[in-house]
Amino acid sequence: MGLLVAFGSAVLLVAGCSDDTYDHQYPKADVNVSLEKALSDHRVDLPAGAQDVRYSANSELEGYPLFLEFEAPCSEMGAFSEKNGLERLPMEKMWGTNAAVEAQESGWRHRKGDYGFRRDSGTSVTRIHALVSPRGSDCHVWVDN
């Protein structure tokens, strides 16, 4: 687990490789593609009500990693799952995914009601995990590939 934390943190915090900045990128992240391009390449459709979207994506790295975080109404999670071809998972299946590692790095702590989604299509560009943490009527979501 420590290796995953180190890898995830390194991907998010590597800076200085590009002078370009993109809307919604994590501060100091090495990002070389726009959010729209990364979402398209990874075949991810955000819920209509997504807010506070942040991401990291670098197409020059092996496996083209995408890390994405957003808030959305929990009522939109069913449509999010359906549009993205996601299978719902119990939380115990989410441990060890980069989505869970990144969530923990940002201060998330597991609570009853948290769950995950997975799309496993065989390639890293289309495989994703999403950790969903409901907070009242809003859900905080972390996505990785």
Sequence and secondary structure as in RCSB ss.txt:
>XXXX:A:sequence
MGLLVAFGSAVLLVAGCSDDTYDHQYPKADVNVSLEKALSDHRVDLPAGAQDVRYSANSELEGYPLFLEFEAPCS
EMGAFSEKNGLERLPMEKMWGTNAAVEAQESGWRHRKGDYGFRRDSGTSVTRIHALVSPRGSDCHVWVDN
>XXXX:A:secstr
 HHHHHHHHHHHH  SS S   TTB TT    S HHHHHHHTT    TT EEEEEEE TTSTT  EEEEEEEEGG
GHHHHHHHTT EEEEGGGTTTSHHHHHHHHTT    TT EEEEE  SSTTT EEEEEEEETTEEEEEEE 
